């Protein structure tokens, strides 16, 4: 029930001790401010991680090889392992019911690419038709590599948007010919990539053509797959881990590599990576919650101490109230009311300042793993609940003490 007299008492008490109330409220506001900022940073980390994993298919498994690091079956370490089409075909045939997308890759770095008077040095990759989706690329013009290109060793190329800007200056590129290392390729498509400029400075050509023009035979630099979708993330992760482990074991057996050699065959599983990142991020967010709550507790302790002082100062008044018939619950309500009011107002000030700061600064923060730190509505509601609970806790013990004051003792208090 609304009581004007109660509110008058609260404002009168606050007015008598402006500095004390301000400093107490400042500690609570700081706690809420720090909590919201920390939670926003945690959300920004989630956004950053999600952005990083947008660059490729979410369940992509990539395999590449290196040199051996362990002696095995009489073979010295230091052997360079090279995959070929047979490795790729073996994996596809053995797991045809599991694989959704697939492609072998043969890449060459720093290939001089020219169009009329414009030129640049770009990575050229020979790939299959599925590679567009393995890389999460979007065509803005033309088409991607298709099976006909692979079957007939066509000299067609799909260029990144940055290559398009460098060489064609925004003019039409489809049907034009570019020179890659002295060989003419027809531009059949232009793509964009969520990874931005770094991923858009590449040129894709048919894998079979790349192997032929670069005298690579049937060699591959890497192979990439995605698996069939699962309804549950847990099932998808289990299937992905099993596939990765089996593929690695098969390649090691075929190329006579020690099972414990962790360098010769490298398997990158984006689902496993995502799980590690999100698990770490969740731990960090829980840590942020802990730090923020501890900061709020420090402010609540300050409020509680102030309320104890107020109870001490108003001991005689409380005694008189009880002597003329005030119920204990009314005394508790009086103290709790003031405590919750001071805590809530101070907390809302901290909340508002933090939200304004995030609104102004957050959209401009774009680091590798922190992007647009922000808090959603549920977090704001949670902090409001924390404010009310904190205010109640801060005032409960002083209120309980006030309710147990005996009128005769209170009246003798000086």
C-alpha positions in Angstrom: 0.0 0.0 0.0 1.3 3.5 -0.9 2.1 5.6 2.1 2.9 9.3 1.5 4.1 9.5 5.1 6.6 6.7 4.6 8.0 8.3 1.5 8.4 11.6 3.3 10.4 9.9 6.0 12.7 8.3 3.4 13.4 11.6 1.6 13.8 13.4 4.9 16.4 10.7 6.1 18.2 11.0 2.7 18.2 14.8 2.9 19.8 14.8 6.3 22.7 12.6 5.1 23.2 13.6 1.4 27.0 12.8 1.2 26.6 9.5 3.0 23.7 8.4 0.8 25.6 9.5 -2.3 28.7 7.5 -1.5 26.7 4.5 -0.5 24.7 4.7 -3.8 27.9 5.2 -5.7 29.3 1.8 -4.6 26.0 0.1 -5.7 26.0 2.0 -9.0 29.6 1.0 -9.7 28.8 -2.6 -9.0 26.0 -2.7 -11.4 28.0 -0.7 -14.0 30.9 -3.1 -13.8 28.6 -6.2 -13.9 26.8 -5.0 -17.1 30.1 -4.0 -18.8 31.6 -7.4 -18.0 28.6 -9.2 -19.3 28.6 -7.1 -22.4 32.2 -8.0 -23.1 31.3 -11.7 -22.6 28.5 -11.2 -25.2 31.0 -9.4 -27.5 33.3 -12.4 -27.2 30.4 -14.7 -28.3 29.7 -12.4 -31.2 33.4 -12.4 -32.2 33.7 -16.2 -32.0 30.5 -16.6 -34.0 31.8 -14.2 -36.6 35.1 -16.1 -36.9 33.2 -19.4 -37.5 31.0 -17.8 -40.2 34.0 -17.7 -42.5 33.6 -21.4 -43.3 30.9 -24.1 -43.1 30.0 -24.7 -39.4 30.8 -28.4 -39.6 33.8 -28.3 -41.9 36.6 -30.9 -41.5 39.8 -30.0 -43.3 42.9 -32.2 -43.6 46.4 -31.3 -44.7 49.8 -32.9 -44.3 53.3 -32.0 -43.2 56.5 -33.8 -42.4 56.8 -36.8 -40.1 58.2 -36.2 -36.6 58.5 -39.8 -35.4 60.5 -42.7 -36.7 58.3 -45.6 -37.8 58.9 -49.0 -39.4 62.5 -48.2 -40.2 61.6 -44.8 -41.8 63.3 -41.7 -40.4 61.4 -38.7 -39.3 61.4 -35.7 -41.6 59.6 -37.4 -44.5 57.2 -35.0 -46.3 53.8 -36.5 -46.7 51.8 -35.5 -49.8 48.1 -36.4 -50.3 46.7 -37.2 -53.7 43.5 -38.0 -55.5 43.5 -41.6 -54.2 43.4 -40.4 -50.6 40.5 -38.2 -51.4 38.7 -40.9 -53.3 39.3 -43.4 -50.5 37.7 -41.1 -47.9 34.7 -40.3 -50.2 34.1 -43.9 -51.0 34.4 -45.2 -47.4 32.2 -42.4 -46.0 29.8 -41.7 -48.9 26.7 -42.1 -46.6 28.2 -39.6 -44.1 29.6 -36.9 -46.3 27.5 -33.9 -47.4 30.0 -31.6 -49.2 33.5 -32.5 -50.4 36.4 -31.1 -52.3 40.1 -31.7 -52.9 42.3 -28.5 -53.0 45.5 -27.7 -54.8 46.7 -24.2 -54.1 49.5 -21.9 -55.2 50.5 -18.8 -53.4 51.5 -15.4 -54.8 50.5 -16.0 -58.4 50.8 -12.9 -60.6 47.4 -12.2 -62.1 46.8 -9.5 -64.7 44.0 -7.9 -66.6 45.0 -5.4 -69.2 47.2 -2.9 -67.3 46.1 -4.0 -63.8 47.8 -6.7 -61.9 48.1 -8.3 -58.4 49.5 -11.2 -56.6 46.9 -13.6 -55.3 46.4 -17.2 -54.0 45.1 -19.5 -56.7 43.2 -22.6 -55.6 42.1 -25.5 -57.6 38.8 -26.8 -56.1 35.6 -28.7 -56.8 32.1 -27.4 -57.1 31.2 -27.9 -53.4 34.0 -25.6 -52.3 31.7 -22.6 -52.5 29.7 -23.9 -49.6 32.6 -25.3 -47.7 34.0 -21.7 -47.7 30.5 -20.2 -47.1 31.0 -18.0 -50.1 28.2 -16.0 -51.9 28.2 -15.4 -55.6 27.5 -11.8 -56.6 27.9 -12.4 -60.3 28.1 -15.4 -62.6 28.6 -19.0 -61.4 31.0 -21.2 -59.5 33.2 -24.1 -60.7 31.0 -27.0 -61.9 31.5 -30.6 -62.9 31.9 -29.8 -66.5 34.9 -27.6 -65.7 36.4 -30.5 -63.8 35.7 -33.1 -66.5 37.1 -31.1 -69.4 39.9 -29.3 -67.6 38.3 -25.9 -68.4 40.4 -22.8 -67.9 37.6 -20.9 -66.0 38.1 -18.8 -62.9 36.0 -17.5 -60.0 37.5 -14.4 -58.5 37.1 -12.8 -55.1 35.4 -9.4 -54.7 38.7 -7.7 -53.8 40.4 -9.2 -56.9 37.4 -7.9 -58.9 37.9 -4.4 -57.5 41.7 -4.5 -58.0 41.7 -5.7 -61.6 38.3 -4.6 -63.0 37.7 -1.5 -60.9 34.1 -2.3 -60.6 33.4 -2.9 -64.3 31.9 -6.1 -65.6 34.3 -9.1 -65.2 32.1 -12.0 -66.4 33.4 -13.4 -69.7 36.6 -11.4 -69.5 40.0 -13.2 -69.6 42.7 -12.8 -66.9 46.3 -13.9 -67.1 47.5 -16.1 -64.3 51.2 -16.9 -64.5 51.1 -16.7 -68.3 47.9 -18.7 -68.7 44.6 -17.2 -69.8 41.5 -18.0 -67.7 38.0 -16.9 -68.4 36.2 -15.2 -65.5 32.9 -17.0 -64.9 32.0 -15.8 -61.4 32.7 -13.3 -58.6 32.2 -14.1 -54.9 32.1 -12.5 -51.5 33.2 -14.1 -48.3 32.2 -13.4 -44.6 35.9 -13.3 -43.8 36.2 -10.1 -45.8 39.2 -8.8 -47.8 41.6 -11.5 -46.6 39.3 -14.2 -48.0 38.4 -12.3 -51.1 41.9 -12.0 -52.5 41.8 -15.5 -54.0 41.1 -17.0 -57.4 39.4 -20.4 -57.8 40.0 -22.6 -60.8 38.9 -26.2 -61.5 41.0 -28.7 -59.4 41.8 -30.9 -62.5 43.0 -27.8 -64.4 45.2 -26.7 -61.5 46.8 -30.1 -61.2 47.5 -30.0 -65.0 48.8 -26.5 -65.5 51.0 -26.6 -62.4 52.4 -30.1 -63.3 51.1 -31.4 -59.9 50.0 -34.8 -61.3 47.3 -36.0 -58.8 48.7 -34.2 -55.8 46.5 -32.4 -53.3 47.4 -29.7 -50.8 44.4 -30.5 -48.6 40.9 -32.0 -48.6 37.7 -30.7 -47.0 34.4 -32.2 -46.1 31.2 -31.5 -44.2 29.0 -34.3 -42.8 25.3 -34.8 -43.0 23.3 -32.7 -40.7 22.1 -34.0 -37.3 19.1 -32.7 -35.3 21.2 -32.4 -32.1 24.5 -30.7 -31.7 25.8 -33.5 -29.4 25.2 -36.0 -32.1 26.8 -33.9 -34.8 29.9 -33.3 -32.6 30.2 -37.1 -31.9 29.8 -38.0 -35.6 32.4 -35.3 -36.6 34.9 -36.4 -34.0 34.5 -40.1 -35.0 34.9 -39.2 -38.7 38.0 -37.0 -38.0 39.7 -39.7 -36.0 38.9 -42.4 -38.6 40.1 -40.3 -41.5 43.4 -39.5 -39.7 44.0 -43.1 -38.8 43.4 -44.2 -42.4 45.8 -41.6 -43.8 48.5 -42.5 -41.3 48.1 -46.2 -42.2 48.2 -45.5 -46.0 51.3 -43.3 -45.7 53.1 -45.4 -43.1 53.0 -42.8 -40.3 53.3 -43.6 -36.6 49.9 -43.4 -34.9 51.4 -41.1 -32.2 52.8 -38.7 -34.8 50.8 -35.5 -34.3 52.6 -33.5 -37.0 52.4 -35.4 -40.2 48.6 -35.4 -40.6 46.6 -32.3 -39.4 42.8 -32.4 -39.0 40.9 -29.3 -38.3 37.4 -29.8 -37.1 35.4 -26.6 -36.9 32.8 -28.2 -34.6 35.5 -29.2 -32.1 37.0 -25.8 -32.4 33.7 -24.1 -31.8 33.0 -26.3 -28.8 36.3 -25.4 -27.3 35.8 -21.7 -27.9 32.2 -21.6 -26.6 33.2 -23.7 -23.5 36.0 -21.2 -22.8 33.7 -18.3 -23.5 31.0 -19.7 -21.1 33.7 -20.1 -18.4 34.8 -16.5 -18.9 31.2 -15.2 -18.8 30.6 -17.1 -15.5 33.8 -15.6 -14.2 32.5 -12.1 -15.2 29.2 -12.8 -13.4 31.2 -13.8 -10.3 33.3 -10.6 -10.4 30.2 -8.5 -11.0 28.3 -10.1 -8.2 31.2 -9.7 -5.8 31.4 -6.0 -6.7 27.6 -5.7 -6.0 28.0 -7.5 -2.7 30.7 -5.0 -1.7 28.1 -2.2 -2.4 25.4 -4.1 -0.5 27.6 -4.5 2.5 28.1 -0.7 2.4 24.3 -0.1 2.2 23.8 -2.6 5.1 26.3 -0.8 7.3 24.7 2.6 6.5 21.3 1.1 7.5 22.8 -0.1 10.7 24.0 3.4 11.5 20.5 4.7 10.6 18.9 2.2 13.0 21.3 3.3 15.7 20.6 7.0 15.1 16.8 6.3 15.2 16.8 3.9 18.1 14.8 6.3 20.3 12.3 7.0 17.5 11.9 3.3 16.9 11.3 2.8 20.7 8.6 5.4 20.7 6.9 3.8 17.7 6.9 0.5 19.4 5.8 2.0 22.7 2.7 3.5 21.1 1.8 0.2 19.4 3.8 -0.1 16.1 4.0 -3.7 14.9 7.5 -5.3 14.3 6.6 -5.8 10.6 6.0 -2.1 10.2 9.5 -1.3 11.6 11.0 -3.9 9.3 9.1 -2.5 6.4 10.3 1.1 7.2 14.0 0.0 7.1 13.6 -2.3 4.1 11.7 0.4 2.2 14.6 2.9 2.5 17.2 0.2 1.8 15.5 -1.0 -1.4 14.9 2.5 -2.6 18.5 3.7 -2.2 19.8 0.5 -3.7 17.4 0.5 -6.6 17.9 4.1 -7.6 21.7 3.8 -7.4 21.6 0.5 -9.3 19.4 2.0 -12.1 21.8 4.9 -12.5 24.6 2.4 -12.9 22.5 0.3 -15.3 21.5 3.3 -17.4 25.1 4.7 -17.7 26.4 1.3 -18.7 23.7 0.9 -21.4 24.3 4.4 -22.8 28.1 3.6 -23.0 27.5 0.3 -24.7 25.1 2.0 -27.2 27.6 4.7 -28.1 30.8 2.6 -28.1 29.8 -1.0 -28.6 29.0 -0.9 -32.4 32.5 0.4 -33.1 34.4 -2.4 -31.3 35.4 -5.0 -33.9 38.4 -6.9 -32.7 39.3 -10.5 -33.7 37.3 -12.1 -31.0 35.3 -9.2 -29.5 32.6 -7.7 -31.7 29.8 -5.2 -30.7 29.7 -5.9 -26.9 26.1 -5.6 -25.7 23.5 -6.9 -23.3 20.0 -8.1 -24.2 16.7 -7.5 -22.4 17.0 -10.7 -20.3 20.3 -9.5 -18.8 18.8 -6.1 -18.0 15.8 -7.7 -16.3 18.2 -10.0 -14.4 20.2 -6.9 -13.1 16.9 -5.3 -12.0 16.0 -8.4 -10.0 19.5 -8.4 -8.5 19.0 -4.8 -7.5 15.7 -5.6 -5.6 17.2 -8.6 -3.9 20.4 -6.8 -3.0 18.4 -4.0 -1.5 16.3 -6.4 0.5 19.4 -8.2 1.8 21.1 -5.0 2.6 18.2 -3.8 4.7 17.1 -7.1 6.3 19.6 -7.4 9.1 19.4 -3.8 10.2 15.5 -4.1 10.0 15.6 -7.3 12.0 17.7 -5.6 14.6 15.4 -2.6 14.7 12.3 -4.8 15.1 13.9 -6.5 18.1 14.6 -3.3 20.0 12.8 -3.2 23.3 11.0 0.1 23.9 12.3 0.6 27.4 15.9 0.2 26.2 15.3 2.4 23.2 13.9 5.2 25.4 16.9 5.1 27.7 19.3 5.4 24.6 21.2 8.6 24.4 
